[in-house]
Amino acid sequence: MRNKQKILIADDSEMNRAILTEMLDAEYEIIEAEDGTEAVAALQKYGTELSLVLLDIVMPKMDGFGVLMVMDQHHWIDDIPVIMISAENSSFQIERAYDLGVTDFINRPFDARVVHRRVVNTLLLYTKQKRLIDLVTEQIYEKEKQSSLMVDILSHIVEFRNGESGLHVLHIRVLTELFLKQLVTMTDQYPLTQTDISMISTASALHDIGKISISGKILNKPGRLTEEEFAIMKTHSAIGADILRQLPFHQNSPHVKTAYEICRWHHERYDGRGYPDGLKGDEIPISAQIVALADVYDALTSERVYKKAIPHEEAVRMILDGQCGVFNPLLLECLTAVSESLPEELKQDTARMDPEGVKELTEELLRRHEITSSERTLQLLEHERMKYSFFASLSEEIQFEYTEVPSMLSLSSWGAERLGLPEMIMDPMHDDQVCSIADMESIGRLSKLLRATTPEQPNVQYECKLSVGGIERWARFICRAIWSSDMPPKYMGAFGKTVDIHEERLRIEHLEHEVAHDTLTGLLNHKHARKRIVSQMKDDPGAKFALAVLDLDDFKSANDTYGHMFGDEVLKHSANQLKSSVRGNDIVARIGGDEFLIFLKYEKNLEAIMDRIFHSLLGTYKAFPISFSMGVAQTEIAGTDYPGLFQAADHALYTVKRSGSGRYCFYDTSMQEGNVTFSMIDKVYEEDGRDDG
C-alpha cells in the first residue's frame, strides 16, 4: 500500500464512492470523504501525499466549489490535480470549475474505461510536470552551491595567508546577511530586494581579496605595525578593487560591481575619516557600509595573531560608543536590534556553511608554498575550466555564451563536438554552419525573447528543432540574458544551455493527443474542440462560422440488436465518414454517446455545404442503415459566444428530432419560443425524394 499513489474521492453518495473505489483500488490507495469539510480535512492531513482528487460538485456542508476555493487559498491546487464529478452538463458550472483550476470532468453514470483513462492521463501529466520542476530546481541549486563554494575558496586563500582561523569570511557573510535583513525591515531608505541581499552577502566574501598582494610578514606580524607597514596594509582595499576592475570578463555584471564597491570602500567611515577615498555618509555604497560594520564586529570578537578576542557585549558597546570609527546611525540601530541573538545566529549559520570542508580544500591549494599568488589563481581557474568541461560532457548538454560586442558565440567542448562546430564562432548570426543547424526564424525568435527580458527577470526558455548530423530533433534552450548596469540597462548577450528533449516532446505530444481525443473514435473530445473553436472565433472576429450538432439516428437499436461491440463499430464508421466529409481545417468532435459536432468557416453558400456534408453521411454499415439528425447554427444569427452558439445548434437539432429525425435544420430566433421552421428541411427532403415526414 505504501507504494501506491493516494486518490481522494469526495462524494456524498456512498454508492458513487463504492463504484469509483471498485474501478481504482487495484492500482491506487483510496481515501474517501462524504462531504466538503471531510475533503478539506483529508487535504490538510495528507497534503501533497495525495496524487489526485475526484471531487463531486453537489455535497452537504461544503460543496465542490467551496473545496476548490480552499485548495486555491492554500495553493494545494498547484500540486494536486482535481477531476470534477458531475451529472450535470451546465456550461456555467463547467466554466466555473475550470476557472478554479479543475483539470478534467467525469460525468455520471460512470464509464470504467473513461474514468481509468482520465485518471491515468492526469497523473501522468502531473508526474511529468513535477519531475521537470524538481530537475530544474536541483540544477539551479547545484549551480549556486558550486559558485558559492568557489567564492569561499578564493577568499579563504587570503584568510589563511593572514594566519586567521578561516571563519572570518563565513562570519562576514552571515553578519552581512543578518544586518541587511534587519535594515530592510526598519526603513525604505535602501530599497533592497532579496536578490540584492543574496548578492551583497556573497560578494562580501571577497572584501579582503587585495591582501593576496600584501607580504606575509606584515599580515602575520604579532606586534603593532609601523606607520610604513600600516600604509602598505591600507593599500589592500584599492588593490582588491583593481583586481576586479581588470577582470577581462563580466565587467557589467552586478555581482562584480558589488564586489568592487565592497573591496574598495569597506574601510571608509561615515564621517569621511576612512580610506582610500575619504568618502562620507551615503557617498559610501550601502553594501560597503554593511560589510564595514560586519568586519569591525568580527575583528573585535575573533582572536588574531596580534590580539585576543573581545567578548560580544564589550564589542557591541565599543562600536556603539564610536571607539571603532563612525557608522551610519541606521546600521547601529540594526546592530542593537540583533545584538541579543547575534552570537547564537552566528554560531548556527557558520556551522551550516561547513567551514571545515572549505578549509580542507583551501589548505590543499596552498600546500605548495613555491607557487606564487598569480600562479595559484591561474591554476584554480584552469581547474575550474576542466571541471566545467567535464561536467558539461557528463550532462550531455550543449552549454554556450553569446556576447553582443563583439558578436561571438562560445560553446563548451562537448557541445562544439556534438554540433560539429568550432568552440568560438565570430558573428554567429551570419555563419553558414550555425544557420544550417538552427534556422534563422528560430534564432530570431530566441533573440527577440532574450531582448524582451529585463535585469530583474532575465531568464528565458525556448523550444525549437535543431538539425544535428542532418537529423532534426527537438531541443530546449534555457538561457539567462546579460544586462549592463547602465541607466537604462543595455542588452549585452546571454549564456545558457541546450537540452535534447526530442523523446520527451514526443511522449508529451502523445499524452496531449490522448487527453484531447476520444479513445474510441479518435475524434477530438468536446472539451478540446471547444477550446479550438473559441480560439478560432477570437482570432478571426470578422469571419462567418457555423456549428452543427449531429445525432446518430436509431443508434440504440444497433446496440440492442447486434450488441455493444457492433455499436462501437458503427460509431467509428460514422466518425470516419464525418472526417472525410469536411476540410482539413474544419473541426470534428465527439460530444459523447452518439452525438457529434462539426465547426467550420465559410464565406457563402452554407446551405449547399451543409447539404453536401449531410448527404455524404447517409448509407449503411453491414446492412445497418446510417442516418443523422443535424442542427446548424450560424454565428451571424446566434453570435460568437460558444455556449450560446452550441445551444442554438442544439435547439435546431431538437426541432429536427421533434419532427421525426433523419433531417437537418438551420437555427433561427423563432426556435427560442418553440416555433418550428421547416422550409429548409422540406427543401432538402423534396430533393432527396424522402417526404414521408
Salt bridges, closest charged atoms under 4 A:
ASP11 OD2 - ARG108 NH1 3.50
GLU27 OE2 - HIS116 NE2 2.69
GLU29 OE1 - LYS6 NZ 3.80
GLU32 OE1 - ARG17 NE 2.86
ASP35 OD2 - LYS61 NZ 3.81
GLU49 OE1 - LYS6 NZ 3.41
ASP56 OD1 - ARG108 NH1 3.35
ASP78 OD2 - HIS75 ND1 3.65
GLU95 OE1 - ARG530 NH2 2.59
ASP104 OD2 - ARG118 NE 3.92
ASP111 OD1 - ARG113 NE 3.89
ASP152 OD1 - ARG173 NH2 2.80
GLU164 OE2 - ARG304 NH1 3.29
GLU177 OE2 - LYS181 NZ 3.07
ASP208 OD2 - HIS207 NE2 3.19
ASP208 OD2 - LYS211 NZ 3.25
ASP208 OD1 - HIS236 NE2 3.05
ASP208 OD1 - HIS266 NE2 3.10
GLU229 OE1 - LYS221 NZ 2.66
ASP242 OD1 - ARG245 NH2 3.19
ASP271 OD2 - ARG273 NE 3.86
ASP277 OD2 - ARG264 NE 2.81
ASP295 OD1 - HIS168 NE2 3.18
ASP295 OD1 - HIS207 NE2 3.77
ASP298 OD2 - HIS168 ND1 2.51
ASP298 OD1 - HIS171 ND1 2.66
ASP298 OD2 - ARG304 NH2 3.89
GLU303 OE2 - LYS308 NZ 3.83
ASP321 OD2 - ARG317 NH1 3.62
ASP349 OD1 - ARG352 NH2 2.10
GLU364 OE1 - ARG367 NH1 2.15
GLU382 OE2 - ARG385 NH2 3.00
GLU384 OE2 - LYS387 NZ 3.00
GLU397 OE2 - LYS497 NZ 3.12
GLU404 OE2 - ARG451 NH2 2.98
ASP427 OD1 - HIS430 ND1 3.12
GLU441 OE2 - ARG445 NH2 2.57
GLU463 OE2 - ARG476 NH2 3.04
GLU463 OE1 - ARG505 NH1 2.68
ASP500 OD2 - ARG473 NE 2.78
GLU503 OE2 - ARG473 NH2 3.59
GLU504 OE2 - ARG476 NH2 2.91
GLU509 OE2 - ARG505 NE 3.13
GLU514 OE1 - ARG117 NH1 3.42
GLU514 OE2 - HIS510 NE2 3.04
ASP518 OD2 - ARG590 NH1 3.11
ASP540 OD2 - LYS601 NZ 2.65
ASP551 OD2 - LYS657 NZ 2.76
ASP553 OD1 - LYS657 NZ 3.88
ASP560 OD2 - LYS556 NZ 2.72
GLU569 OE1 - LYS622 NZ 3.21
ASP586 OD1 - ARG583 NH2 2.92
GLU607 OE1 - LYS683 NZ 3.92
ASP611 OD1 - HIS615 ND1 3.33
ASP688 OD1 - HIS615 NE2 3.85
ASP688 OD2 - ARG690 NE 3.71
